[in-house]
Amino acid sequence: MSGAPPLARRESVGTSVLQEIQAPVRDSLEQVLHEMRRIATADLPMIDSLGGHLLQMRGKMFRPTLALLSSGVAGTPESRAVTVAAIVELLHLATLVHDDSVDQAAVRRGVPTLNALFGHQVSVIMGDYLYSRALVELVGLRDIELMDVLAHMTNRLTVGEMRQLAAVDRLNFEAEEYFELIACKTASLLASACETGALCGAPAHREAMRRYGDRLGMAFQIADDILDYVEDSAVTGKPSGNDLREHKVTLPLIAALPRMSASQRARVDALFATEAPGDELIADVVCVVGEAGGIEEARRTGDAFAREAEAALATVPESPARAALVEAIAYVMHRRW
């Protein structure tokens, strides 16, 4: 394996690194955008307007990138990989629309949410529309293996959202429950992106790519949860400390709780007893979690999942696609750590 160690700490791992990761599939990513627009188009001006707004919220196209790279690890990507990548991203976008509606979020990635602009009803229906259009397109591919992977993934996403609702206001939420939650909510989507990508050009590496995506997804969510404690909204695209503001219990807090003194625990209890905690109270608890070692412990756990993602690529032959997948691990783990 050549190049910088993927788990080495970087001073700056951001947009330029992602562009390097996407370089082997850059032209295909442009095609994915065209496919997304085609699939989401309807003979109804309101849907087209909403769809156009949503495509502004599509983010960095990380999941389609993984699907396309996975399709190319054997050097023979199929043209249908572009459509599969578009389907995966539309399913992801549908979950974001529903999440924003459930959370009553006003902004995502610096763009007003559908929920904020048009209300709960429109947001829910548009999320349903994206799901249904993605599934119609999937059926059109006439591949039962692709349908099986993505149908099970959408089910797991829903289960993950239910698990997340059960985690709110629960300071006794345990690490194993958290891992089960993020396995459904985040890892299932990355695993499916990689597995379906492999089915479109590298079927012999299907299981390796599924395992890679699953472990990367676990690391991705842990890194995201840490960023909510250590970075501001310019990095995360959402308000800093938002998880604590919404009384969501994630790994940094789970890891910190057993290590807290009585006085530190009292400060956490005070936040969770406050219906709408202010910035000062949130900043105080962020400090407590850091002092108790929760952030560092979460980082160690995330690094362990990242190493497992790298190990999953051991049987995959050397190629530009594989090298990009290795670099994606560092991108996920050390975006601003």
C-alpha positions in Angstrom: 0.0 0.0 0.0 1.5 3.3 -1.1 1.1 6.9 0.0 0.5 8.5 3.4 -0.9 6.2 6.1 -4.7 6.7 6.0 -5.0 7.0 9.7 -2.3 9.5 10.2 -3.5 12.8 11.6 -3.7 15.6 9.0 -3.6 19.3 9.7 -6.1 19.9 6.9 -8.3 17.2 5.4 -11.1 18.9 3.6 -12.4 19.9 0.2 -9.1 19.5 -1.7 -8.6 15.9 -0.4 -12.2 15.0 -1.3 -11.5 16.3 -4.8 -8.5 14.0 -5.0 -10.6 11.1 -3.8 -13.2 11.9 -6.5 -10.7 12.4 -9.3 -10.9 8.8 -10.7 -14.7 9.2 -11.0 -15.1 12.9 -11.6 -16.7 12.6 -15.1 -19.1 9.9 -13.8 -20.1 12.1 -10.8 -21.3 14.7 -13.3 -23.4 12.0 -15.0 -24.8 11.1 -11.5 -26.1 14.7 -11.1 -27.8 14.5 -14.5 -29.4 11.2 -13.5 -30.6 12.6 -10.2 -32.3 15.5 -12.0 -33.8 13.1 -14.5 -35.1 10.7 -11.9 -36.5 13.5 -9.7 -38.3 15.3 -12.5 -42.1 15.2 -12.6 -44.8 16.7 -14.8 -45.7 19.0 -11.9 -44.1 22.4 -11.5 -44.2 22.3 -7.7 -42.2 19.0 -7.5 -39.7 20.3 -10.0 -39.2 23.5 -8.0 -38.8 21.5 -4.7 -36.4 19.1 -6.4 -34.3 21.9 -7.7 -34.0 23.3 -4.2 -33.1 19.9 -2.7 -30.3 19.4 -5.2 -28.7 22.5 -3.7 -28.6 20.5 -0.4 -27.0 17.4 -1.9 -23.7 18.0 -0.2 -20.4 16.6 -1.3 -21.7 13.5 -3.2 -19.7 11.2 -0.9 -22.0 8.2 -1.2 -22.2 8.3 -5.0 -18.4 8.6 -4.9 -18.1 5.4 -2.9 -20.5 3.6 -5.2 -18.6 4.6 -8.3 -15.2 3.8 -6.8 -16.5 0.4 -5.7 -17.7 -0.3 -9.2 -14.2 0.3 -10.5 -12.0 -1.7 -8.1 -11.7 -4.5 -10.7 -11.1 -2.1 -13.5 -14.4 -2.8 -15.3 -17.2 -0.4 -14.0 -20.5 -0.8 -15.7 -22.5 2.2 -17.1 -25.4 1.3 -14.8 -23.2 2.2 -11.9 -24.1 5.9 -12.6 -27.8 5.2 -12.2 -27.2 3.1 -9.0 -25.1 5.9 -7.5 -27.9 8.4 -8.3 -30.5 6.1 -6.7 -28.4 5.8 -3.6 -28.0 9.6 -3.3 -31.7 10.2 -3.8 -32.5 7.7 -1.0 -30.1 9.5 1.2 -31.6 12.9 0.3 -35.0 11.5 1.1 -33.9 10.6 4.6 -32.5 14.1 5.1 -35.8 15.7 4.1 -37.6 13.5 6.6 -35.0 14.1 9.3 -35.3 17.8 8.9 -39.1 17.5 9.2 -38.9 15.4 12.4 -36.2 17.7 13.9 -38.0 20.8 12.7 -34.6 21.9 11.3 -34.4 25.3 9.6 -31.0 25.0 7.8 -28.9 22.2 6.3 -25.5 22.9 4.7 -26.2 26.6 4.8 -29.5 26.2 2.8 -33.0 26.6 4.2 -34.7 23.2 4.6 -38.0 22.3 2.8 -39.5 22.1 6.3 -38.6 25.8 7.0 -39.7 27.1 3.6 -42.8 25.1 2.9 -43.8 23.4 6.1 -44.1 19.9 7.5 -46.6 18.4 5.1 -44.7 19.4 1.9 -41.5 18.2 3.4 -42.8 14.7 4.3 -44.6 14.3 0.9 -41.4 15.4 -1.0 -39.3 12.9 1.0 -41.8 10.2 0.1 -41.7 11.3 -3.6 -37.9 10.9 -3.7 -38.1 7.5 -2.1 -40.7 6.3 -4.6 -38.9 7.7 -7.6 -35.7 6.1 -6.5 -37.4 2.8 -6.1 -39.2 3.0 -9.4 -35.8 3.6 -11.1 -34.3 0.7 -9.2 -37.0 -1.7 -10.3 -36.3 -0.6 -13.8 -32.8 -2.0 -13.6 -34.3 -5.5 -13.3 -31.7 -6.7 -10.9 -33.0 -8.6 -7.9 -29.6 -8.4 -6.1 -29.6 -4.6 -6.3 -33.2 -4.5 -5.2 -32.5 -6.8 -2.3 -29.6 -4.7 -1.0 -31.3 -1.4 -1.2 -34.7 -2.6 0.1 -33.1 -3.9 3.2 -31.1 -0.8 3.6 -34.2 1.5 3.5 -35.7 -0.7 6.2 -32.6 -0.4 8.3 -32.6 3.4 7.9 -36.2 3.6 9.3 -35.3 1.3 12.2 -32.3 3.6 12.9 -34.5 6.6 13.0 -36.8 4.9 15.5 -33.7 3.9 17.6 -32.6 7.6 17.6 -36.0 8.8 18.8 -35.6 6.2 21.7 -32.2 7.7 22.6 -33.4 11.2 23.2 -33.3 12.2 26.9 -31.8 8.9 27.9 -28.6 9.3 29.9 -28.6 5.6 30.5 -28.3 5.0 26.7 -25.4 2.5 26.4 -22.6 2.2 23.9 -24.0 -1.1 22.4 -27.3 0.6 21.8 -25.5 3.5 20.2 -23.5 1.2 17.9 -26.7 -0.5 16.8 -28.3 2.9 16.1 -25.5 4.1 13.9 -25.2 0.8 12.1 -28.7 1.3 10.9 -28.8 5.0 10.5 -25.5 5.6 8.8 -23.4 2.5 8.2 -26.1 0.7 6.3 -26.2 3.5 3.6 -22.5 3.5 3.1 -22.3 -0.3 3.0 -25.1 -0.4 0.5 -23.5 2.2 -1.7 -20.3 0.2 -1.8 -22.0 -3.2 -2.2 -24.3 -2.1 -5.0 -21.4 -0.3 -6.7 -19.4 -3.5 -6.6 -22.3 -5.4 -8.1 -22.0 -3.0 -11.1 -18.5 -4.0 -12.1 -16.7 -5.9 -9.4 -19.0 -8.6 -8.1 -16.2 -10.7 -6.9 -15.4 -8.0 -4.3 -19.0 -7.5 -3.2 -18.5 -8.7 0.3 -15.2 -6.8 0.8 -16.8 -3.6 -0.3 -19.9 -4.1 1.8 -17.6 -4.6 4.9 -15.5 -1.6 4.0 -18.6 0.6 3.7 -20.1 -0.7 6.9 -16.9 0.0 8.9 -16.4 3.3 7.2 -20.0 4.3 8.0 -19.5 3.5 11.7 -16.4 5.6 11.7 -18.1 8.4 9.8 -21.0 8.7 12.3 -18.6 8.7 15.3 -16.5 11.4 13.6 -19.7 13.4 12.9 -20.8 13.1 16.5 -17.4 14.3 17.7 -17.5 17.3 15.3 -20.8 18.4 17.0 -18.7 18.8 20.2 -15.5 20.4 18.7 -16.4 22.3 15.5 -18.7 25.2 14.6 -21.5 25.4 12.1 -19.1 26.5 9.3 -17.6 22.9 9.3 -20.6 20.8 10.2 -23.4 22.6 8.3 -25.6 22.7 11.4 -25.4 24.5 14.7 -22.6 23.5 17.0 -23.7 21.5 20.0 -27.0 20.7 18.3 -27.1 17.1 19.6 -26.9 18.4 23.2 -29.4 21.1 22.4 -31.8 18.4 21.3 -30.9 16.1 24.2 -29.4 13.5 21.9 -27.0 11.1 23.6 -24.0 10.2 21.3 -20.7 8.4 21.9 -18.6 11.3 23.4 -21.2 11.7 26.2 -21.7 8.0 26.6 -17.9 7.5 27.0 -17.6 10.4 29.4 -20.5 9.7 31.8 -18.8 6.9 33.8 -15.7 9.0 34.2 -17.4 12.1 35.6 -17.3 13.4 39.1 -20.5 14.0 41.0 -20.3 17.7 40.3 -19.6 17.2 36.5 -22.6 14.8 36.3 -24.8 17.4 38.0 -24.0 19.8 35.2 -25.0 17.3 32.6 -28.2 16.5 34.5 -29.0 20.2 34.6 -28.7 20.4 30.8 -31.0 17.4 30.2 -33.5 18.8 32.7 -33.7 22.1 30.7 -36.2 21.9 27.9 -34.3 24.5 25.7 -30.7 24.7 27.0 -28.9 27.9 26.0 -25.4 28.3 24.5 -23.7 28.8 27.9 -25.1 25.6 29.3 -24.3 23.6 26.2 -20.7 25.0 26.2 -20.4 24.0 29.8 -21.4 20.4 29.1 -19.1 20.2 26.1 -16.3 21.2 28.4 -17.3 18.6 30.9 -17.4 15.9 28.3 -13.9 16.9 27.1 -12.5 17.0 30.6 -13.9 13.5 31.4 -12.1 12.1 28.3 -15.3 11.4 26.3 -14.1 13.0 23.1 -10.7 11.2 23.1 -12.4 7.8 23.9 -14.8 8.4 21.0 -11.8 9.2 18.7 -10.1 5.9 19.7 -13.3 4.0 18.9 -13.7 5.8 15.6 -10.0 5.0 14.7 -10.6 1.3 15.5 -13.6 1.2 13.0 -11.4 3.0 10.4 -8.7 0.4 10.7 -11.3 -2.3 10.2 -12.4 -0.4 7.0 -8.8 -0.4 5.8 -8.4 -4.1 6.6 -11.5 -4.9 4.5 -9.7 -3.7 1.4 -6.9 -6.3 1.9 -8.2 -8.6 -0.9 -9.0 -5.8 -3.3 -6.4 -5.4 -6.1 -4.3 -2.2 -6.3 -5.9 0.4 -8.5 -6.7 4.1 -8.6 -10.1 3.3 -7.2 -8.8 1.3 -4.3 -6.2 4.1 -3.5 -9.0 6.6 -3.4 -11.1 4.4 -1.1 -8.1 4.2 1.3 -7.8 7.9 1.2 -11.5 8.2 1.9 -10.8 6.7 5.4 -8.5 9.6 6.3 -11.0 12.1 4.9 -13.8 10.7 7.1 -11.8 10.5 10.2 -9.7 13.7 10.2 -11.8 16.3 8.3 -11.0 18.8 11.0 -9.6 16.8 13.9 
